[in-house]
Amino acid sequence: MQRKIFRCYIILFCFLSIIHTKAFCQVDTFKLQITSDTTRKIEIIQAKDLRQITLSDGQVIETLAGNAVVKQGKTILSGDSIVLNKLLGIAEVFGHVHINDADTINTYSDYLKYLGNEQVAYLKKSVKLTDNKVILTTNDLIYDLRTGIATYQNGGTVKNQNTILTSETAIYYSDTKDVFFKNNVHLKDPKYEMTSDSLRYNTALKNAYFISQTHIISDQSTIDTKSGAYNLETGEAIFNEKTIFKDKSRYMSGNKVAFEEKTNTIQIEGNGKLVDSVNQVMVLGDKIFIDKKNGSFLATRKPIMIFYKNQDSTFITADTLYSNKRIMTTTEITANRKKTGITDSLTLNAPPGKTDSIRYFRAYQNVKIFNDSLQSVCGNLIFSTEDSVFKLYQKPICWNGNTQLSGDTILLFTKNQQPQRLFVYNNALVINKTEQGFYNQMLGKTINGSFVDGHIDYIRAKGVPAESIFYPQDEDSAYTGMNRSSCDVIDIYFKNKNINKIKFVNQVKGTLYPMNQIPAGLQLLKGFNWQESVRPKNKFAIFE
């Protein structure tokens, strides 16, 4: 009932103002009684017309019209007209509403209801709040001038220079410059767009804090995360929960991801994953560093690299995995391929004489490789897409079926994840274990071999001299003895994964010992070491 009476007097006040206009007047300061025990000074700064009306219940209202301005403390309220209620401590402002809060925050609207005791402003229609840097706009705003907290619940926008944020609800803290957005949050920046259910944004630092599922889009990538912070000015970001990062050729994810736009680098910690679709390689590791600018990565803490192609995969693990690109002219690449005879892996897109990139991979310390066709261990490894060659260093060992190959250096040429050719340099040793537990052996300075359908088909050993131990079998597959020989060249031919035939070339010397007359100490060649215990038996064993 009071509100209805209050409204009636507003209409009466407007009517009387039309028929009786006063000259502009300066009014002395007076005290507005807010409650029975609280007195607040309200200074009427100016108005073209001032009236005092007593209601039937004894309440007194003050009406100001024409450029009306009042002041409470450091807060100035102005508008086309103002109605004050002393008893209730309420001020209503109509038309061109402006609140100046201590010369720091300015708020505008078409209508304002101000509770002087609580110092809370209720603004409606075309509301705008600004600190001269940030602009908040909405149609319905609650602004607590004591705490500096502004809230909207029916949709609004916050603009911070070139960054625009919209949401259904938001709370703005003028002291800390934080804005909490909720429900259908959308952040638009010249470089990024973000959508989320909840988001905290600091207008001073230009930091966006993710507190729910957030989707970030740029011209080159997308990010999905649940928790973290991103500085729109510096381009630095850190994501604390599982985050997925995608661009045109890469997929990255991890429990914690840090991104620096200036250097274009990404650091992943905890269940890190990198997928390079161009080179068909996947990297897993507890810590991964990625340099997007030059296309390199470094993976540590039990990393694993997986080459996948044509439903076949090669798994590689080491203490550290690294990859980068090397720029070469297509003329250099073509010449090198003609020299090596390998044309697999890389498609040349640049015209002759122009440059293209060659990707190479390195594995350091405790390297293990698993493929259904071939397994290996070594100290260090290099692989290049230029020729699809695995270069194994520091006591490398390879296994294919029941055959083991070792030496100082091993080069393994592949095609479509399958071994094609193999070269072993210095102290080259081949050991072939028979089903009955005998060891056929071949030792040379160098060994080269070829594969068919992923299995060893042929091996040649050269040395000064090359040596061999071979257990021949008769037509009934019974062993007839042990042949220990030496010569310049030894050729071994395989059939069904076992040695089928041996050929000796130049300076041949040898002895065939019957099975029951093999001298002690002659069954093994120099350097013999059957190391089945360190062989990766499956893709899971490389983690052991």
VOGU-3710 file (C-alpha; in Angstrom, 3 decimals, decimal comma):
1> mqrkifrcyi> 0,000/0,000/0,000  2,876/2,335/0,836  4,380/1,788/-2,584  1,073/2,648/-4,313  0,754/5,848/-2,269  4,390/6,611/-3,068  3,782/6,223/-6,788  0,640/8,457/-6,672  2,655/11,270/-5,169  5,272/10,926/-7,893
11> ilfcflsiih> 2,537/11,425/-10,525  1,128/14,381/-8,554  4,584/15,852/-8,287  5,136/15,656/-12,059  1,735/17,272/-12,727  2,383/20,175/-10,331  5,789/20,681/-11,889  4,149/21,330/-15,283  1,788/24,036/-14,078  4,215/25,644/-11,649
21> tkafcqvdtf> 7,893/25,945/-12,477  10,359/27,403/-10,038  13,542/29,147/-10,937  16,786/27,239/-10,387  17,666/27,249/-6,712  20,532/26,193/-4,463  19,224/24,318/-1,405  20,911/24,155/1,984  22,208/20,859/3,336  19,673/18,802/5,330
31> klqitsdttr> 19,705/15,496/7,199  17,764/12,458/5,922  16,541/10,205/8,768  17,304/6,636/7,623  16,464/4,714/10,781  15,608/5,651/14,317  19,245/5,470/15,405  21,169/6,295/12,267  21,564/9,652/10,600  23,117/10,045/7,191
41> kieiiqakdl> 23,813/13,384/5,569  22,330/13,806/2,119  23,367/16,992/0,389  21,059/18,234/-2,325  23,494/19,767/-4,763  21,074/21,157/-7,292  17,653/20,925/-8,894  15,407/23,233/-10,906  12,425/22,373/-8,713  12,254/21,119/-5,132
51> rqitlsdgqv> 9,085/20,101/-3,255  8,330/18,447/0,071  5,194/16,320/0,399  3,779/14,723/3,554  1,953/11,433/3,040  -1,167/10,363/4,934  0,844/8,061/7,186  3,155/10,880/8,121  6,041/9,960/5,861  7,725/12,879/4,148
61> ietlagnavv> 9,124/12,656/0,612  11,351/15,165/-1,159  10,966/15,614/-4,915  13,632/17,171/-7,133  13,172/17,845/-10,827  15,437/19,128/-13,580  19,140/18,219/-13,479  18,666/16,825/-9,998  21,846/16,027/-8,091  22,307/14,690/-4,563
71> kqgktilsgd> 25,350/13,494/-2,660  25,891/10,939/0,094  29,467/10,767/1,296  31,639/10,321/-1,795  28,723/9,047/-3,873  26,889/11,440/-6,186  23,491/10,535/-7,668  22,020/12,541/-10,528  19,147/12,300/-12,986  16,189/14,097/-14,553
81> sivlnkllgi> 14,246/13,759/-11,284  14,783/12,323/-7,825  12,329/11,267/-5,102  13,642/10,871/-1,506  11,866/9,079/1,354  13,357/10,100/4,702  11,669/7,465/6,818  12,534/4,496/4,576  15,863/5,905/3,428  14,993/5,308/-0,230
91> aevfghvhin> 15,901/7,429/-3,257  14,470/6,826/-6,721  16,058/8,466/-9,735  14,335/8,736/-13,119  15,872/9,448/-16,513  19,579/9,880/-17,404  20,624/8,252/-14,140  24,276/8,673/-13,170  26,095/7,387/-10,078  29,578/8,700/-9,470
101> dadtintysd> 31,249/6,577/-6,794  34,325/8,336/-5,366  35,373/9,458/-8,864  36,402/5,855/-9,665  33,241/4,052/-10,755  30,532/5,629/-12,918  27,193/3,934/-13,448  24,415/4,949/-15,852  20,847/3,757/-16,428  17,265/4,907/-17,097
111> ylkylgneqv> 16,028/4,089/-13,594  17,609/3,745/-10,131  16,267/2,697/-6,753  18,837/3,505/-4,072  18,729/2,168/-0,515  20,717/4,722/1,454  21,048/2,670/4,620  22,545/-0,341/2,824  24,117/1,796/0,086  22,755/-0,599/-2,516
121> aylkksvklt> 21,646/0,588/-5,951  19,072/-1,239/-8,115  19,434/-0,074/-11,716  17,234/-0,943/-14,689  17,220/-0,364/-18,448  20,334/0,512/-20,440  22,622/0,031/-17,445  26,308/0,803/-17,903  29,014/0,562/-15,215  32,554/1,671/-16,008
131> dnkvilttnd> 35,864/2,475/-14,327  37,060/4,223/-17,529  38,735/0,996/-18,646  36,096/-1,694/-18,232  32,498/-1,276/-19,382  29,741/-3,478/-17,960  26,347/-3,272/-19,700  23,048/-4,934/-18,802  19,369/-4,127/-18,294  19,180/-5,102/-14,637
141> liydlrtgia> 22,014/-4,492/-12,157  22,430/-4,585/-8,391  25,373/-2,453/-7,237  26,564/-2,483/-3,617  28,525/0,740/-3,228  29,967/-0,229/0,178  31,602/-3,404/-1,106  31,997/-2,313/-4,713  30,206/-5,474/-5,903  27,905/-5,340/-8,926
151> tyqnggtvkn> 25,656/-8,251/-9,972  23,474/-8,979/-12,973  21,284/-12,049/-13,421  19,439/-11,485/-16,669  22,244/-11,316/-19,176  25,011/-8,785/-19,624  28,300/-7,857/-21,258  31,711/-6,814/-19,955  34,087/-5,096/-22,378  37,773/-4,697/-21,548
161> qntiltseta> 39,465/-2,934/-24,461  39,299/-5,513/-27,289  38,009/-8,324/-25,075  34,244/-8,846/-24,801  32,614/-11,246/-22,328  28,931/-12,128/-22,197  26,974/-14,362/-19,815  23,574/-14,810/-18,220  24,828/-13,892/-14,735  27,937/-12,190/-13,401
171> iyysdtkdvf> 29,404/-10,652/-10,248  31,869/-7,765/-10,597  34,296/-6,896/-7,763  35,515/-3,354/-8,349  38,266/-3,572/-5,680  40,010/-6,651/-7,104  38,830/-6,117/-10,695  37,529/-9,696/-10,806  34,368/-10,715/-12,639  32,748/-14,103/-12,034
181> fknnvhlkdp> 30,693/-15,147/-15,056  28,211/-18,019/-15,028  25,837/-19,702/-17,501  26,529/-19,478/-21,247  29,793/-17,584/-20,828  31,370/-16,360/-24,064  34,718/-14,537/-24,248  35,720/-12,980/-27,547  39,208/-11,616/-28,115  41,025/-10,732/-31,372
191> kyemtsdslr> 43,079/-13,912/-30,982  40,756/-16,296/-29,117  37,157/-17,192/-28,408  36,173/-19,040/-25,236  32,906/-20,673/-24,218  32,238/-21,990/-20,736  29,645/-22,468/-18,039  31,732/-20,604/-15,447  34,681/-18,252/-15,827  36,580/-15,752/-13,671
201> yntalknayf> 38,181/-12,812/-15,436  40,485/-10,172/-13,957  40,100/-6,955/-15,927  43,345/-5,401/-14,634  45,635/-8,350/-15,350  43,531/-9,628/-18,270  43,638/-13,095/-16,748  40,898/-15,611/-17,524  40,512/-18,350/-14,893  38,762/-21,565/-15,943
211> isqthiisdq> 36,623/-23,169/-13,262  34,476/-25,473/-15,432  34,578/-27,161/-18,829  35,951/-24,549/-21,239  36,371/-24,586/-25,021  38,950/-22,202/-26,554  39,182/-21,520/-30,288  41,831/-19,630/-32,270  42,660/-19,434/-35,958  45,111/-22,312/-35,648
221> stidtksgay> 44,046/-24,431/-32,689  41,401/-25,489/-30,171  41,770/-26,174/-26,440  39,431/-28,057/-24,115  40,076/-27,788/-20,386  38,350/-27,755/-16,993  40,716/-25,723/-14,838  43,471/-23,197/-15,341  44,357/-19,603/-16,174  45,154/-17,732/-19,373
231> nletgeaifn> 46,547/-14,206/-19,716  45,107/-12,634/-22,843  47,767/-9,922/-22,907  50,944/-12,016/-22,524  49,575/-15,175/-24,099  50,744/-17,301/-21,159  48,444/-20,069/-19,936  48,475/-22,938/-17,476  45,830/-25,654/-17,362  45,601/-27,745/-14,193
241> ektifkdksr> 43,284/-30,607/-15,162  43,251/-32,865/-18,187  43,533/-30,573/-21,174  43,271/-31,354/-24,894  45,057/-29,166/-27,435  44,483/-29,605/-31,200  45,816/-27,898/-34,301  45,920/-28,843/-37,974  48,482/-31,610/-37,572  48,842/-32,287/-33,836
251> ymsgnkvafe> 46,851/-33,541/-30,887  48,202/-32,911/-27,390  46,825/-33,711/-23,940  47,957/-33,995/-20,337  47,011/-33,540/-16,698  48,841/-30,198/-16,543  49,638/-28,083/-19,596  51,544/-24,773/-19,765  51,521/-22,647/-22,928  53,565/-19,567/-23,831
261> ektntiqieg> 52,418/-17,712/-26,908  55,533/-15,529/-27,228  57,865/-18,508/-27,648  55,116/-20,775/-29,026  56,060/-23,522/-26,587  53,967/-26,052/-24,670  54,924/-28,072/-21,598  52,870/-31,122/-20,586  53,137/-32,939/-17,258  51,244/-36,047/-16,165
271> ngklvdsvnq> 49,926/-38,558/-18,719  51,244/-36,449/-21,592  50,265/-37,361/-25,136  51,371/-35,941/-28,496  50,044/-37,197/-31,841  51,690/-35,981/-35,058  49,305/-37,013/-37,842  51,634/-35,813/-40,624  54,500/-38,107/-39,617  52,145/-40,712/-38,110
281> vmvlgdkifi> 53,879/-40,756/-34,760  52,485/-40,709/-31,223  54,464/-39,778/-28,101  53,477/-40,630/-24,542  55,336/-39,422/-21,478  54,963/-37,970/-18,034  56,728/-34,811/-19,222  56,749/-33,453/-22,791  58,189/-30,157/-24,078  56,878/-28,970/-27,457
291> dkkngsflat> 58,273/-26,120/-29,557  55,597/-25,363/-32,148  57,737/-22,775/-33,910  60,372/-25,234/-35,125  58,243/-28,368/-34,686  60,425/-30,059/-32,079  59,547/-32,007/-28,935  61,386/-33,508/-25,957  59,787/-36,265/-23,866  61,067/-37,584/-20,536
301> rkpimifykn> 59,889/-39,614/-17,508  59,235/-43,019/-19,085  58,384/-41,728/-22,546  57,264/-43,927/-25,415  57,142/-43,146/-29,120  54,845/-45,058/-31,466  55,184/-45,044/-35,247  51,903/-46,237/-36,767  51,211/-47,032/-40,395  49,099/-49,549/-42,299
311> qdstfitadt> 47,795/-51,161/-39,087  51,352/-51,875/-37,973  53,095/-50,074/-35,135  56,644/-49,691/-33,868  57,066/-48,877/-30,173  60,192/-47,097/-28,895  61,037/-46,135/-25,342  64,112/-44,546/-23,752  65,107/-42,242/-20,914  64,683/-39,284/-23,297
321> lysnkrimtt> 63,009/-38,926/-26,692  63,616/-35,950/-28,989  62,484/-34,890/-32,454  63,139/-31,905/-34,713  63,169/-30,886/-38,364  66,111/-30,352/-40,663  65,754/-28,168/-43,733  67,153/-29,605/-46,984  66,662/-28,772/-50,633  64,642/-31,304/-52,579
331> teitanrkkt> 67,668/-31,733/-54,847  69,743/-32,839/-51,838  67,005/-35,177/-50,654  66,594/-36,793/-54,078  70,345/-37,247/-54,502  70,662/-38,829/-51,068  67,808/-41,213/-51,767  69,351/-42,331/-55,015  72,554/-42,980/-53,086  70,805/-45,070/-50,431
341> gitdsltlna> 68,155/-46,571/-52,701  65,422/-45,737/-50,169  62,365/-43,725/-51,276  59,929/-44,445/-48,454  58,248/-42,048/-46,030  58,551/-38,502/-47,247  56,539/-36,855/-49,992  58,341/-33,922/-51,555  56,026/-30,966/-52,089  58,535/-28,312/-53,103
351> ppgktdsiry> 59,855/-27,839/-56,680  63,454/-28,944/-57,448  65,989/-26,676/-55,786  63,513/-25,488/-53,132  63,602/-26,517/-49,517  61,586/-29,059/-47,594  61,824/-30,362/-44,063  63,172/-33,718/-42,981  61,997/-34,903/-39,566  64,383/-36,879/-37,412
361> frayqnvkif> 63,934/-38,618/-34,064  66,477/-39,369/-31,347  66,283/-41,698/-28,353  68,834/-41,467/-25,529  69,822/-44,150/-23,014  68,113/-47,481/-22,361  66,464/-47,593/-25,761  64,002/-50,410/-26,432  62,152/-51,097/-29,686  59,249/-53,442/-30,281
371> ndslqsvcgn> 57,630/-54,391/-33,559  55,892/-57,642/-34,408  58,687/-58,321/-36,907  61,742/-57,025/-35,063  62,801/-56,076/-31,542  65,877/-54,195/-30,392  67,749/-52,584/-27,507  70,632/-50,087/-27,627  72,119/-47,020/-25,935  71,170/-44,355/-28,494
381> lifstedsvf> 68,964/-44,247/-31,570  68,455/-41,918/-34,562  65,620/-42,235/-37,076  64,988/-39,979/-40,084  61,998/-39,671/-42,407  64,484/-38,920/-45,166  65,337/-42,591/-45,625  63,335/-44,426/-42,896  66,575/-45,746/-41,395  66,953/-46,634/-37,716
391> klyqkpicwn> 70,554/-46,014/-36,630  71,362/-47,898/-33,423  74,446/-47,094/-31,360  76,077/-48,233/-28,094  75,856/-52,021/-27,878  72,840/-52,432/-30,162  71,080/-55,794/-30,394  68,292/-56,807/-32,787  66,079/-59,894/-32,735  64,062/-61,325/-35,579
401> gntqlsgdti> 62,329/-64,584/-34,837  64,912/-66,824/-33,204  67,866/-64,855/-34,618  69,893/-62,263/-32,706  72,170/-59,684/-34,359  74,653/-57,427/-32,538  77,612/-55,152/-33,234  79,052/-51,694/-32,576  76,547/-49,991/-34,915  73,406/-51,264/-36,650
411> llftknqqpq> 71,545/-49,567/-39,511  68,027/-50,864/-40,080  66,282/-49,756/-43,284  62,497/-49,959/-43,124  59,479/-49,473/-45,336  55,921/-49,145/-44,047  57,104/-50,146/-40,551  58,649/-53,356/-41,916  62,422/-54,144/-41,970  63,905/-54,240/-45,474
421> rlfvynnalv> 67,680/-54,256/-45,077  70,159/-54,348/-42,208  73,838/-53,405/-41,836  75,997/-54,246/-38,801  79,422/-52,603/-38,402  82,374/-53,881/-36,332  82,176/-56,923/-34,079  79,131/-58,039/-36,041  77,690/-61,235/-34,597  74,670/-63,285/-35,655
431> inkteqgfyn> 73,257/-65,972/-33,346  70,474/-68,280/-34,485  68,984/-70,506/-31,799  67,596/-73,822/-32,964  64,533/-75,515/-31,505  66,818/-78,057/-29,855  68,828/-75,327/-28,116  71,927/-75,246/-30,362  73,393/-71,889/-31,427  74,326/-71,295/-35,068
441> qmlgktings> 76,740/-68,336/-35,131  78,420/-66,020/-37,614  81,063/-63,386/-36,807  82,459/-60,744/-39,126  83,702/-57,206/-39,368  80,510/-56,293/-41,166  77,204/-58,018/-41,733  74,403/-57,061/-44,096  71,106/-58,787/-44,516  67,735/-58,558/-46,203
451> fvdghidyir> 64,172/-59,299/-45,084  61,098/-60,715/-46,810  57,672/-60,126/-45,266  59,321/-58,988/-42,050  61,598/-62,038/-41,634  65,323/-62,470/-42,267  65,873/-64,014/-45,694  69,590/-63,570/-46,297  72,743/-62,548/-44,376  76,287/-61,932/-45,612
461> akgvpaesif> 79,277/-61,613/-43,263  82,648/-60,182/-44,267  85,798/-60,261/-42,153  89,474/-60,898/-41,887  88,398/-63,593/-41,714  84,669/-64,116/-41,127  83,899/-67,061/-38,845  80,930/-69,341/-38,357  79,616/-72,204/-36,273  76,857/-74,182/-37,891
471> ypqdedsayt> 74,992/-77,356/-36,910  74,031/-79,133/-40,179  71,065/-81,539/-40,337  70,370/-84,582/-42,496  67,209/-85,294/-44,473  65,450/-86,451/-41,286  66,370/-83,137/-39,544  68,827/-84,951/-37,287  71,972/-83,004/-36,392  75,108/-84,522/-37,922
481> gmnrsscdvi> 77,710/-82,437/-36,137  79,160/-78,956/-35,666  80,910/-77,150/-38,526  83,348/-74,450/-37,454  84,739/-72,514/-40,415  86,422/-69,285/-41,482  86,734/-67,518/-44,849  86,509/-64,089/-46,490  82,752/-64,120/-47,026  79,950/-66,198/-45,512
491> diyfknknin> 76,436/-66,211/-46,975  73,489/-67,595/-44,997  70,086/-68,314/-46,530  66,957/-68,717/-44,376  63,807/-70,694/-44,859  60,823/-70,728/-42,485  62,763/-68,463/-40,074  65,608/-70,998/-39,771  69,002/-71,343/-41,479  68,586/-73,396/-44,637
501> kikfvnqvkg> 71,965/-73,099/-46,368  75,435/-71,634/-45,791  77,899/-70,645/-48,506  81,621/-70,013/-47,874  83,673/-67,813/-50,263  87,517/-67,542/-50,556  90,180/-68,790/-48,159  87,857/-71,361/-46,660  89,074/-73,257/-43,597  86,937/-75,423/-41,420
511> tlypmnqipa> 86,281/-78,625/-39,537  83,134/-80,699/-39,129  82,990/-82,284/-35,679  80,620/-85,198/-35,022  78,053/-84,411/-32,365  79,732/-86,657/-29,787  83,232/-85,387/-30,566  82,840/-81,624/-30,303  85,853/-80,292/-28,348  85,108/-78,319/-25,229
521> glqllkgfnw> 85,466/-74,563/-25,640  84,850/-74,550/-29,415  81,046/-74,256/-29,363  81,045/-70,468/-29,044  82,559/-67,683/-31,154  84,344/-64,701/-29,601  81,873/-62,252/-28,082  79,026/-64,770/-27,897  76,242/-63,516/-25,616  72,697/-64,746/-26,115
531> qesvrpknkf> 70,610/-61,998/-24,469  67,042/-63,191/-24,720  66,421/-61,899/-21,194  66,637/-58,234/-22,307  64,600/-58,743/-25,462  61,234/-56,870/-25,483  58,702/-59,699/-25,790  55,713/-57,430/-26,411  54,772/-53,739/-26,457  54,172/-53,781/-22,705
541> aife> 57,614/-55,238/-21,952  59,397/-52,118/-23,179  58,206/-50,321/-20,023  59,925/-52,818/-17,748
//
